[in-house]
Amino acid sequence: MFPEVLELRSDLIAGVDQLPCVNCQLIVRSELLELPCLDLLARIHDEAEENPALEVECELPWEDVPTVAPRYASARQWEDVPTDPAARAPSDFDLRDELHRRIGWAAEGRRREIAAWLIECIDERGYLATSIFEVALELHEEAAEVEAALRAVQRVAPPGVGARNLRECLLLQLDELPDVPGYVRTVVEHCDRALERGGWPALCEGLGLTATQSREALRVIRSRLTPYPGEQFRTRWHHLLPNNPQATRPDVILTLRGDEIEVALTTSQALTVRVADAYHRLDERMRRSSRRAEDGATKEVRSQVRSARQLIWSLQERERSLFRISRAIVEQQREFILGGPLDHVPLTHKRISELTGLHESTVSRATMAKLVQMPSGEGVPFTVFFDDALPAKTVLRGILAGEAAVSPLTDEELQAALHEEGYPIARRTVNKYRRALGIPSSTERLRMYQAA
């Protein structure tokens, strides 16, 4: 018998299946959404260099404004805050920047120029690192005029900043303190001669102070005055600095108009992107003729136009998404924006996703490594709006700021103090918050206090 022959058949069967397909435009939109302001401008510039069909106009609103830092003050001063977004970046300012901004309130003309020179001579401790004579010689000015400019700087500076020695530094701080006994000022006025008179006890005895007055003067000096006022220069948002040192321009600008908080995107104000007219006309002519491009040059032009239009669409989608997300965050964190860290309310990416209809991952990408300029002029990272621990961290920082130098608070003591303030958190959580704020342990702080 012959073996059975198996018949092999090959039939074509048509079926409908759903396969994942990658949309290049969505990929580009996601990439643009992640980019901070300056990186986005660089990306658009690179695209324009490679694609002649893409026409870009970029006019940064802060180009002609001096790079200075704003004064971080109350709401009544918000309308006077300069319009320089670069100045709001918390990673970009220091004490001298702040003084340059403030001096405009107290001096003008030549005196302001002299004051600006003096500000550049103030070191990180807050002291003037030169003499009136040297500045007068350098600027060809009278010493009296330089002295007047220095007084103008000292009037607008944080108390004690701009002093030429310790005595003047402490006296400037005393001028700002209310209800200080007169004998305390007498002690400070003669403090530079303490060593000549045999130290503190001999100085107080020579000034006719009682033991009680001596102790009170010493307490006021230690608790309410500082020998290095420049090192204490901080804004109330200083502990909210972004981890990204390159994030120095805000992507979102919040402005208070009456009772409303307006949201504006920096790139929307600064960037105009369109298809070049010549390329647009050629592409329209080819469309109306209903003919396919025959030569390679025409094909290349139409390809460049399509690429430019895709980038413009992606950029528009980025702006729409970022604005919707920013608007939703402002509505949820209005009290925090106006009042400060203690008015922060819990907020998650999921909640913003529900409010905007955007995916949670889109919210995360949109807020990554970007800054927001607050109505007060300060720059903060987007992440602070989602930091549920912010009120507790702020209270913790306040408690530590008032601790006694002779006995720094331990984590257990900080836990008890936070519990009294309405924040019942565990000791390990206190330790985590303290480390996140960059504050050393009680042992290390005691060593630092003793060294100071």
C-alpha positions in Angstrom: 0.0 0.0 0.0 1.1 3.5 -0.7 1.6 5.7 2.3 -1.0 8.4 2.8 -0.1 11.6 1.2 -0.7 14.6 3.3 -2.0 17.5 1.4 -0.5 20.8 2.4 -2.7 23.8 1.8 -1.9 27.4 2.1 -5.0 29.6 2.3 -5.0 33.4 2.6 -7.3 34.4 5.5 -8.2 38.1 5.9 -8.6 39.3 9.4 -9.0 42.6 11.4 -6.5 43.1 14.2 -5.6 46.2 16.3 -1.9 46.9 16.3 -0.1 49.7 18.3 0.9 52.5 16.1 3.3 55.3 17.1 2.2 58.8 16.3 5.3 60.9 15.6 3.4 64.2 16.3 2.4 62.9 19.8 6.0 62.0 20.5 7.2 65.5 19.5 4.5 67.1 21.6 5.5 65.0 24.6 9.1 65.9 24.2 8.3 69.7 23.9 6.1 69.4 27.0 9.0 68.3 29.1 11.3 71.0 28.1 11.7 74.1 30.4 11.5 77.6 28.8 15.2 78.0 27.8 15.5 74.4 26.5 12.4 74.8 24.5 13.7 78.0 22.9 16.9 76.3 22.0 15.1 73.4 20.5 12.9 75.7 18.3 16.0 77.6 17.3 17.8 74.3 16.2 14.7 73.3 14.2 14.6 76.7 12.4 18.3 76.3 11.6 17.6 73.0 9.9 14.3 73.8 8.3 14.1 77.0 6.2 10.3 76.7 6.0 10.1 77.4 9.7 10.2 81.1 10.6 10.8 82.0 14.3 10.6 85.3 16.1 11.8 85.3 19.7 11.6 88.4 21.8 12.3 87.6 25.4 10.3 90.0 27.6 13.2 90.4 30.1 16.1 91.2 27.6 16.3 94.9 28.4 15.7 94.6 32.1 18.7 94.5 34.5 19.2 91.1 36.1 18.3 91.9 39.7 16.4 90.1 42.4 13.0 91.3 43.6 12.1 92.3 47.1 10.0 89.6 48.8 7.4 91.6 50.6 3.7 91.9 51.3 0.9 91.9 48.8 0.5 95.7 48.8 3.9 95.9 47.1 3.2 93.4 44.4 2.2 96.0 41.9 5.7 97.6 42.3 7.7 94.4 41.6 9.8 94.7 38.4 8.9 92.7 35.3 12.1 90.7 35.1 11.3 87.0 35.2 15.0 86.1 35.3 15.3 88.0 38.6 12.7 85.7 40.2 14.7 82.6 39.7 15.7 81.5 43.2 19.0 80.0 41.9 20.0 83.2 40.4 20.2 86.0 43.0 22.2 87.0 46.0 22.4 89.8 48.6 24.1 92.2 46.2 21.3 91.7 43.6 18.7 92.5 46.2 20.6 95.7 47.2 20.8 96.8 43.6 17.1 96.6 43.3 16.3 98.4 46.6 18.7 101.3 46.0 16.4 102.6 43.3 14.0 103.6 46.0 16.5 105.7 47.9 18.9 107.3 45.4 19.0 108.5 41.8 21.5 110.0 39.4 25.1 110.1 40.4 24.4 109.1 44.0 22.8 105.9 42.7 25.9 105.1 40.6 28.1 105.5 43.7 25.8 103.4 45.7 25.9 100.7 43.0 29.7 100.7 43.3 29.5 100.4 47.0 27.1 97.5 46.8 29.6 95.6 44.7 32.1 96.0 47.5 29.9 94.4 50.1 31.0 90.9 51.0 28.9 87.8 51.8 29.0 88.6 55.5 27.3 92.0 54.7 30.3 94.2 55.4 31.7 96.9 53.2 35.1 95.5 52.1 36.6 98.9 51.2 36.9 102.4 52.7 35.2 105.6 51.9 38.5 107.2 50.9 39.3 104.4 48.4 35.9 104.7 46.7 36.2 108.5 46.6 39.6 108.2 45.0 38.5 105.6 42.5 35.3 107.5 41.4 36.8 111.0 41.7 34.1 112.0 44.1 34.1 113.9 47.4 34.2 111.7 50.5 31.1 113.3 51.8 29.1 112.3 48.7 30.4 108.7 49.0 29.4 108.7 52.7 25.9 109.9 51.7 25.6 107.1 49.2 26.6 104.5 51.8 23.9 105.8 54.2 21.4 105.4 51.4 22.5 101.8 51.0 22.3 101.1 54.7 18.8 102.6 54.9 17.3 100.1 52.3 19.6 97.2 53.2 18.7 94.5 55.7 19.7 95.8 59.2 23.4 95.8 59.6 24.4 95.2 56.0 26.8 97.8 54.6 28.5 98.4 57.9 32.3 99.0 58.0 33.0 97.3 61.3 31.2 95.2 64.0 30.3 98.3 66.1 28.6 100.0 63.2 26.9 96.7 62.2 25.4 96.2 65.7 24.3 99.9 66.0 22.5 99.7 62.6 20.6 96.6 63.8 19.7 98.4 67.1 18.2 101.2 65.2 15.6 98.8 63.8 14.7 97.2 67.2 11.8 98.7 69.3 11.9 99.1 73.0 15.6 98.6 73.5 17.0 100.0 76.8 19.4 102.9 76.4 22.2 101.2 78.3 22.3 98.4 75.6 23.1 101.0 73.0 25.8 102.5 75.3 27.4 99.0 75.7 27.4 98.5 71.9 28.9 102.0 71.3 31.8 101.0 73.5 32.1 97.3 72.5 35.2 98.0 70.4 37.0 99.0 73.6 36.0 95.9 75.6 39.4 94.3 75.3 41.1 97.5 76.4 39.0 97.6 79.5 39.5 94.0 80.6 36.6 92.3 78.9 32.9 92.4 79.3 32.7 92.7 83.2 35.2 95.5 83.2 33.4 97.3 80.4 30.0 97.1 82.1 31.5 98.2 85.4 33.2 101.1 83.7 29.9 102.2 82.1 28.2 102.1 85.5 25.8 99.2 84.7 24.4 96.9 87.4 24.7 93.2 87.3 21.1 92.9 86.0 21.7 95.5 83.3 24.8 93.7 82.3 23.0 90.4 81.9 20.1 92.0 80.0 22.5 93.8 77.6 24.3 90.5 76.9 21.0 88.7 76.3 19.8 91.3 73.8 23.1 91.3 71.9 23.2 87.5 71.7 19.6 86.9 70.9 18.6 89.8 68.7 21.8 90.9 67.0 24.1 89.1 64.6 27.7 89.9 63.7 27.2 88.6 60.1 23.8 90.0 58.8 24.6 89.2 55.1 24.7 85.5 55.8 21.1 85.6 57.1 19.8 87.0 53.9 17.0 84.6 52.7 13.6 84.9 51.1 10.7 83.1 52.7 10.8 80.7 49.7 14.5 80.0 50.0 14.0 76.4 51.1 11.9 75.7 48.1 14.8 76.0 45.6 14.5 73.6 42.6 16.9 70.8 42.3 17.6 71.7 38.6 20.3 74.4 38.6 19.5 75.2 35.0 15.9 76.2 35.7 16.6 79.9 35.9 13.6 81.2 33.8 10.0 80.8 34.8 7.7 78.9 32.4 4.6 80.2 34.0 4.0 83.8 35.3 1.2 84.4 37.9 -0.1 88.0 38.2 -2.6 89.3 40.7 -5.3 91.5 39.0 -7.7 92.6 41.7 -9.0 89.3 43.2 -8.0 87.2 40.2 -4.7 85.4 39.6 -3.9 85.5 35.9 -1.8 82.8 34.3 0.6 83.6 31.4 3.1 81.4 29.7 6.6 82.9 29.1 6.9 81.1 25.7 3.6 82.4 24.5 4.7 85.9 25.2 8.2 85.5 23.8 7.8 83.1 20.8 6.2 83.4 17.4 6.5 80.4 15.1 5.0 80.2 11.6 5.6 78.8 8.1 7.7 81.2 5.9 5.6 83.0 3.4 7.4 81.8 0.3 7.2 78.2 1.3 3.5 78.6 2.3 2.6 80.1 -1.1 4.4 77.3 -3.0 2.7 74.6 -1.0 -0.7 76.2 -1.5 -0.1 76.5 -5.3 0.8 72.8 -5.4 -2.4 71.9 -3.5 -4.6 73.9 -5.8 -3.1 72.4 -8.9 -3.8 68.9 -7.6 -0.6 67.8 -9.1 2.1 65.6 -7.5 5.5 67.1 -7.2 7.7 65.8 -9.9 11.1 67.3 -9.2 13.2 66.6 -6.1 13.4 70.3 -5.1 9.6 70.6 -4.9 9.2 67.4 -3.0 11.8 68.7 -0.5 10.0 72.0 -0.1 6.6 70.4 0.6 8.3 68.0 3.1 9.8 70.9 4.9 6.5 72.7 5.1 4.8 69.6 6.5 7.5 69.3 9.1 7.2 72.9 10.1 3.4 72.6 10.4 3.8 69.5 12.6 6.1 71.3 14.9 3.8 74.3 15.2 0.9 72.0 16.0 3.0 70.2 18.7 4.0 73.6 20.2 0.4 74.8 20.3 -0.7 71.6 22.0 2.1 72.0 24.5 1.0 75.5 25.3 -2.7 74.5 25.7 -1.8 71.6 28.0 0.6 73.6 30.2 -1.9 76.5 30.5 -4.8 74.1 31.5 -2.6 72.4 34.1 -1.3 75.8 35.5 -4.9 77.1 35.6 -6.1 74.1 37.6 -3.2 74.3 40.0 -3.9 78.0 40.6 -7.5 77.3 41.4 -6.6 74.5 43.8 -3.7 76.4 45.5 -5.0 79.9 45.5 -4.6 80.4 49.3 -1.1 79.0 49.2 -0.1 81.3 46.3 -1.5 84.4 48.2 -0.7 83.4 51.8 2.4 81.4 51.8 3.6 77.8 52.7 1.3 77.5 55.8 -1.7 77.8 53.5 -0.7 74.9 51.3 -3.3 72.2 50.7 -2.7 68.6 49.7 -2.7 68.2 45.9 -1.7 65.3 43.5 -1.0 64.9 39.8 -4.1 62.6 39.8 -6.3 65.4 41.0 -5.0 67.8 38.3 -5.5 65.0 35.8 -9.2 64.7 36.8 -9.7 68.5 36.6 -8.1 68.9 33.2 -8.9 65.7 31.4 -5.3 65.1 30.7 -3.4 61.9 31.5 -1.5 61.8 34.8 1.8 61.3 33.0 1.1 64.4 30.9 0.7 66.4 34.1 3.9 65.0 35.5 5.9 65.8 32.3 4.4 69.3 32.1 5.5 70.3 35.6 8.9 68.6 35.5 11.9 70.9 36.1 10.0 74.1 35.5 9.6 77.3 37.5 6.6 79.4 38.4 6.8 83.1 39.0 4.5 83.9 42.0 2.4 87.1 42.2 4.9 88.4 44.8 7.7 88.1 42.2 9.4 85.0 43.7 10.3 82.0 41.6 9.4 78.5 42.9 9.4 75.1 41.2 6.2 73.4 40.2 6.9 70.6 42.7 6.0 72.8 45.7 2.4 72.8 44.7 2.4 69.0 45.2 4.5 68.9 48.4 2.0 67.9 51.1 4.8 68.2 53.8 5.4 71.8 53.0 3.4 73.3 56.0 5.1 71.0 58.4 8.6 71.7 57.0 7.9 75.5 57.3 6.8 75.1 60.9 9.9 73.0 61.6 12.2 75.6 60.1 10.5 78.3 62.3 11.0 76.2 65.4 14.7 75.6 64.6 15.2 79.3 63.9 14.2 80.1 67.5 16.1 77.3 69.3 18.7 78.2 72.0 22.2 78.0 70.8 23.4 76.5 74.1 20.9 73.5 73.8 19.8 72.7 70.2 16.6 70.7 69.9 16.8 67.0 69.3 14.6 65.2 66.9 12.4 64.0 69.8 12.0 67.5 71.1 11.2 68.7 67.6 8.6 66.0 67.3 7.0 67.2 70.5 7.1 70.8 69.4 5.5 70.0 66.0 2.8 68.0 67.8 1.9 71.1 69.8 1.7 73.1 66.6 -0.8 70.6 65.2 1.5 68.3 63.2 1.6 64.8 64.9 4.3 63.2 62.9 6.8 60.4 63.8 10.4 61.1 64.8 11.8 59.5 61.7 9.6 61.8 59.7 11.0 64.8 61.6 14.5 63.5 60.8 13.6 63.2 57.1 12.1 66.7 56.9 15.1 68.1 58.7 17.5 66.5 56.3 15.4 67.6 53.3 15.8 71.2 54.6 19.5 70.8 54.8 19.6 71.2 58.6 22.2 69.2 60.5 21.6 67.2 63.6 21.5 68.8 67.1 25.0 67.6 67.8 26.4 69.2 64.7 24.4 72.4 65.2 25.8 72.7 68.8 29.3 72.4 67.4 28.5 75.1 64.8 27.0 77.4 67.5 30.1 77.0 69.7 32.4 77.7 66.8 30.5 80.9 66.0 
